[in-house]
Amino acid sequence: MKRKEKEAYWSAKIDEYQNSGLALSEWCETAEVAVHNMKYWLRKQSPVNHIALQETSWVSCVVEESIENPISLKVNHVDIEVTSGYDETLLLQVIQTLRQI
């Protein structure tokens, strides 16, 4: 069976199951379908999987909110207090130096 034929076959089986009102195990026994196969195709044809395949778009945003309260960092038993307007490069250099100690 080709891929499209297989998808159509299992799509029909899923419709039959969903319209039956039976529990999955009961329907599978009645329809002579292995439960693990049915679970596989239910997951495979789930709308959630189709959404995951769509392309993701990213939007950049800049938050220009000042930090009212300082943030405290602890690196190798040294406390560092970071306030708004800090120099990122300097902070990274300090952290790297402290990690080497």
CORFEN-V533389 format. One record per backbone hydrogen bond with DSSP energy under -1.0 kcal/mol. NH is the residue of the N-H (numbers start at 1). CO is the residue of the C=O. If there is no record, write none. Layout:
NH_CO / NH_CO
This chain:
6_2 / 7_3 / 8_4 / 9_5 / 10_6 / 11_7 / 12_8 / 13_9 / 14_10 / 15_11 / 16_12 / 17_13 / 18_14 / 19_15 / 27_23 / 28_24 / 29_25 / 30_26 / 31_27 / 33_28 / 38_34 / 39_35 / 40_36 / 41_37 / 42_38 / 43_39 / 44_40 / 45_41 / 46_43 / 50_46 / 51_47 / 52_48 / 53_49 / 54_51 / 71_82 / 73_80 / 75_78 / 78_75 / 80_73 / 82_71 / 86_83 / 91_87 / 92_88 / 93_89 / 94_90 / 95_91 / 96_92 / 97_93 / 98_94 / 99_95 / 100_96
